[in-house]
Amino acid sequence: MFGGKLPADRLWIAGRGHGICARSVYLRPGFALRRSTWRTYVSATMSDPHKCRDAGVAEAEKLSPHRPSNRLRGVFVSELVERRHALVTGGSRGIGRAVVVRLAADGYDVSFCSRADGPEAAQTVKEAEQYGGRAFHAVCDVAQADAVDAFVKAAQAELGPVYALVNSAGITRDKPMVLMPHADWQAVIDTNLTGTFNVCRSAVFGLMKRKAGVVVNMSSVAGVYGNRAQTNYSASKAGIIGLSKSLAKEVASMGIRVNVVAPGFIDTDMTAVLTGTIRDKALEMIPMRTIGTPENVADLVSFLISDKAAYITGQVVQVDGGIAL
């Protein structure tokens, strides 16, 4: 540990471990962290883990006498390092919203889109920002390729290059096949499957150029095993599995992982429309005898994006309480 007297134009960054080592920052009253300095310091500690064993020193600059002298005392490292950018589609409600909030808690800046603006989106932004990072929301119909390109461009202009991509936007239009209008078939395919293609096509090229990144696409157990009165939804979700496995093979050599999450019955707006009888029958089909939560799915997405899943790609992981056993 540093034992000498700290110069007036220095601040102390203390911590241990590899990578960015700072746990907290202690500033002398009247001094603020110089932005250009912490970028240089963080870069140095990342390139040389030995510098992280005990502590380091970086420059500070004197505050104006008109500003409070102690307002920056005790800045946490999350405020000092540039966060990775995670982009989520369908992020204002249900599983998508839970993913946005969880990734924000994991330390990501998060951008997300929804088909309409409203209080749900504003609330999601508020919940994500409480973890100290930034959140960006835009209205986007993922079925429209031009709209997707504009959203991805705007999100990257706001939060920087995308590192993690989560395709969660989806709709249902349930009917037996013989009663299903062509419009209902097309709407589900366009949003769920073509939407996933549009977002991947727009964002993955940047991951390829940087040779780093993670993609998680949201399928369903209906896409793995099929489901009555859901030929359109099941086809779209099965298509997402094929798309993801193919994409995983295309980009694995560039350090990019692509995986699929297949939820079962999850407590969202989509399942809220189920009547009591149907809901009871669904519970009987689930060995764990409970319906999952969006947070259960978000936990899995968080893991697949993390370095703990660094050797996992091209897989379909079900979070379904055992319904498909």
C-alpha positions in Angstrom: 0.0 0.0 0.0 1.0 3.6 -0.6 2.6 5.0 2.6 3.8 8.4 1.6 2.0 11.7 1.7 -0.4 12.1 -1.3 0.5 15.1 -3.5 -2.2 17.7 -3.9 -2.7 16.8 -7.5 -3.0 13.1 -7.0 -5.7 10.7 -6.0 -5.6 7.2 -4.6 -7.1 4.2 -6.3 -7.1 1.1 -4.1 -7.9 -2.5 -4.9 -6.7 -6.0 -5.7 -7.2 -8.5 -8.5 -6.8 -8.8 -12.2 -8.2 -6.5 -14.9 -9.5 -3.2 -13.7 -8.5 -3.3 -10.1 -10.0 -0.2 -8.5 -12.6 -0.9 -5.9 -13.1 2.7 -4.8 -11.6 6.1 -5.2 -10.7 8.6 -2.5 -10.5 12.2 -3.5 -9.0 15.0 -1.5 -11.6 17.7 -0.9 -11.7 20.2 -3.8 -10.4 17.8 -6.4 -12.2 15.9 -9.3 -11.0 13.1 -11.4 -9.5 14.2 -14.7 -11.3 12.2 -17.4 -8.3 11.8 -19.7 -6.3 10.5 -16.8 -8.5 7.7 -15.7 -8.8 6.4 -19.2 -5.0 6.2 -19.4 -4.8 4.6 -15.9 -7.4 2.0 -16.6 -5.8 1.1 -19.9 -2.5 0.6 -18.1 -3.9 -1.6 -15.4 -5.7 -3.8 -17.9 -2.6 -4.4 -19.9 -0.4 -5.2 -16.8 -2.2 -7.1 -14.1 0.8 -6.8 -11.8 -0.1 -3.1 -11.4 -3.3 -4.3 -9.7 -1.7 -6.1 -6.8 -2.0 -3.3 -4.3 -2.9 0.2 -5.6 -2.2 2.9 -8.1 -2.1 6.7 -8.3 -3.7 8.9 -11.0 -4.0 12.6 -11.5 -6.7 14.8 -10.3 -7.5 18.4 -11.1 -8.5 21.2 -8.7 -12.2 22.1 -8.7 -13.5 25.6 -9.1 -13.9 27.3 -5.7 -17.5 27.9 -6.5 -18.2 24.1 -6.5 -18.7 22.1 -3.3 -15.4 20.7 -2.1 -16.6 17.3 -1.0 -19.2 16.3 -3.6 -16.9 13.8 -5.4 -15.5 12.1 -2.3 -15.8 8.3 -2.7 -16.4 7.7 -6.4 -16.9 4.1 -7.3 -15.1 2.3 -10.1 -18.4 1.9 -12.1 -18.2 5.6 -12.7 -14.6 5.5 -13.9 -14.6 2.8 -16.5 -16.4 2.6 -19.8 -19.1 0.0 -19.7 -19.9 -2.5 -22.4 -23.0 -1.9 -24.4 -25.8 -4.5 -24.5 -28.7 -4.1 -27.0 -32.0 -5.7 -26.2 -35.1 -5.9 -28.4 -38.6 -6.0 -26.9 -37.2 -4.5 -23.7 -40.1 -2.5 -22.3 -42.1 -5.5 -20.9 -41.9 -9.1 -19.7 -38.7 -11.0 -20.3 -37.1 -8.3 -22.3 -37.5 -5.8 -19.5 -36.1 -8.2 -17.0 -33.1 -8.7 -19.2 -32.5 -5.0 -19.6 -32.6 -4.5 -15.8 -30.4 -7.5 -15.1 -27.7 -6.5 -17.6 -27.7 -3.0 -16.2 -27.2 -4.5 -12.7 -24.3 -6.6 -14.3 -22.6 -3.4 -15.3 -23.7 -2.8 -18.9 -25.0 0.3 -20.5 -28.2 -0.9 -22.1 -30.1 0.1 -25.2 -33.5 -1.4 -25.9 -36.4 -0.9 -28.3 -40.2 -1.5 -28.2 -42.9 -1.1 -30.8 -44.5 1.8 -29.0 -43.4 4.5 -26.6 -45.2 4.6 -23.2 -44.8 4.5 -19.4 -43.4 0.9 -19.5 -40.4 2.0 -21.5 -39.8 5.1 -19.3 -40.0 2.9 -16.2 -37.5 0.4 -17.6 -35.1 3.2 -18.4 -35.4 4.5 -14.8 -34.8 1.0 -13.3 -31.8 0.4 -15.5 -30.2 3.7 -14.7 -30.4 3.2 -11.0 -27.4 0.9 -11.3 -25.2 3.7 -12.3 -25.0 3.2 -16.1 -26.8 4.6 -19.0 -30.0 3.4 -20.7 -31.3 4.3 -24.2 -34.7 3.6 -25.6 -36.2 4.0 -29.0 -39.4 2.9 -30.8 -38.6 0.3 -33.4 -40.6 -2.4 -35.3 -38.0 -5.2 -35.7 -39.9 -6.5 -38.7 -38.8 -3.4 -40.6 -35.1 -3.7 -41.7 -34.7 0.0 -42.2 -36.1 0.8 -38.8 -33.7 -1.8 -37.2 -30.7 -0.2 -38.9 -31.7 3.2 -37.7 -32.2 1.9 -34.1 -28.8 0.1 -34.0 -27.1 3.2 -35.4 -28.7 5.5 -32.9 -28.0 3.2 -30.0 -24.3 2.9 -30.9 -24.1 6.7 -31.3 -25.4 7.0 -27.8 -23.7 4.2 -25.9 -20.8 3.0 -28.2 -20.3 -0.2 -30.1 -22.6 -3.1 -29.2 -20.9 -6.0 -27.4 -23.9 -8.1 -26.3 -27.1 -8.6 -28.4 -30.3 -10.0 -27.0 -33.2 -10.6 -29.3 -36.3 -10.8 -27.2 -39.0 -9.1 -29.3 -41.9 -11.4 -30.0 -45.7 -11.7 -30.5 -48.4 -14.4 -30.6 -51.5 -14.8 -32.7 -52.8 -18.2 -31.5 -55.3 -20.2 -33.5 -55.6 -23.8 -34.9 -53.9 -23.9 -38.3 -57.2 -24.4 -40.3 -58.6 -21.3 -38.7 -55.5 -19.1 -38.9 -55.7 -16.1 -41.2 -52.7 -15.6 -43.4 -52.2 -12.2 -41.8 -51.7 -13.8 -38.4 -49.2 -16.3 -39.8 -47.2 -13.5 -41.5 -47.3 -11.1 -38.5 -45.7 -13.7 -36.2 -43.1 -14.8 -38.7 -42.2 -11.2 -39.5 -41.8 -10.1 -35.9 -40.3 -13.2 -34.3 -38.1 -14.7 -37.0 -37.5 -12.0 -39.6 -37.1 -9.5 -36.7 -34.3 -11.6 -35.2 -32.6 -11.9 -38.6 -32.9 -8.1 -39.1 -31.3 -7.2 -35.8 -28.5 -9.8 -36.1 -27.8 -8.7 -39.6 -27.5 -5.1 -38.5 -25.5 -5.6 -35.4 -23.3 -8.7 -35.8 -21.1 -7.2 -38.6 -19.7 -4.8 -36.0 -19.0 -7.6 -33.6 -17.2 -9.4 -36.4 -15.0 -6.3 -37.1 -14.1 -6.1 -33.4 -13.7 -9.9 -33.1 -15.7 -9.9 -29.9 -19.3 -10.1 -28.7 -22.1 -12.3 -27.7 -25.6 -13.0 -29.1 -28.5 -14.5 -27.2 -31.7 -15.2 -29.2 -35.0 -15.9 -27.5 -36.8 -19.0 -28.7 -39.4 -21.1 -26.8 -40.1 -24.7 -25.8 -42.8 -24.3 -28.5 -40.0 -24.0 -31.0 -38.4 -27.2 -29.7 -41.4 -29.5 -29.3 -44.3 -27.6 -30.9 -47.6 -26.6 -29.4 -51.2 -26.8 -30.3 -52.8 -23.7 -31.9 -49.4 -22.2 -32.3 -48.1 -23.3 -35.7 -47.0 -19.8 -36.5 -45.4 -19.1 -33.2 -43.7 -22.6 -33.1 -42.4 -22.2 -36.6 -41.0 -18.8 -35.9 -39.3 -20.0 -32.7 -37.9 -23.2 -34.4 -36.6 -21.0 -37.1 -34.7 -18.9 -34.5 -33.0 -22.0 -33.4 -31.8 -22.9 -36.9 -30.8 -19.3 -37.6 -28.8 -19.2 -34.3 -27.0 -22.5 -34.9 -26.0 -21.5 -38.4 -24.8 -18.0 -37.3 -22.8 -19.6 -34.4 -20.9 -21.6 -37.0 -20.3 -18.5 -39.1 -18.8 -16.3 -36.4 -17.2 -18.7 -33.9 -13.7 -18.3 -35.4 -14.0 -14.5 -34.8 -14.5 -14.9 -31.1 -18.3 -14.4 -31.1 -20.7 -16.7 -29.3 -24.3 -17.3 -30.3 -26.8 -19.1 -28.0 -30.5 -19.6 -27.7 -32.7 -19.4 -24.6 -36.0 -21.4 -24.8 -38.4 -20.4 -22.0 -41.4 -22.5 -21.0 -44.4 -21.0 -19.2 -43.3 -17.6 -17.9 -45.4 -15.1 -16.1 -45.7 -12.4 -18.8 -48.4 -10.5 -20.7 -48.5 -13.4 -23.2 -49.4 -16.0 -20.5 -51.6 -13.6 -18.5 -54.4 -14.1 -21.1 -54.6 -17.8 -20.2 -57.9 -18.7 -18.4 -57.9 -20.4 -15.0 -58.5 -23.9 -16.4 -55.8 -23.7 -19.0 -53.4 -22.2 -16.5 -54.2 -25.1 -14.1 -53.5 -27.6 -16.8 -50.2 -25.9 -17.6 -49.2 -26.2 -14.0 -49.9 -29.9 -14.1 -47.6 -30.3 -17.0 -44.7 -28.6 -15.2 -42.8 -31.0 -12.9 -41.8 -28.1 -10.6 -45.5 -27.1 -10.3 -44.8 -23.4 -10.8 -44.8 -20.9 -13.6 -41.4 -19.2 -14.1 -40.7 -15.5 -13.8 -39.0 -13.2 -16.3 -36.1 -12.9 -13.8 -35.5 -16.6 -14.1 -34.9 -16.1 -17.8 -32.9 -13.0 -17.3 -30.5 -14.9 -15.0 -29.8 -17.4 -17.7 -29.2 -14.6 -20.3 -26.8 -12.9 -17.9 -24.8 -16.2 -17.5 -24.7 -16.8 -21.3 -23.4 -13.3 -21.9 -20.8 -13.5 -19.1 -17.3 -14.9 -19.4 -18.4 -17.9 -17.3 -20.0 -19.1 -20.6 -16.9 -18.4 -22.6 -16.8 -21.9 -24.1 -20.5 -22.2 -24.9 -21.9 -21.5 -28.3 -24.6 -22.8 -30.7 -26.6 -24.2 -27.7 -30.3 -24.2 -26.9 -30.8 -23.9 -23.2 -34.3 -24.4 -21.8 -35.6 -22.6 -18.7 -39.0 -24.3 -18.3 -39.3 -26.0 -14.9 -38.9 -29.4 -16.5 -42.0 -29.2 -18.8 -40.0 -30.8 -21.7 -38.6 -33.7 -19.7 
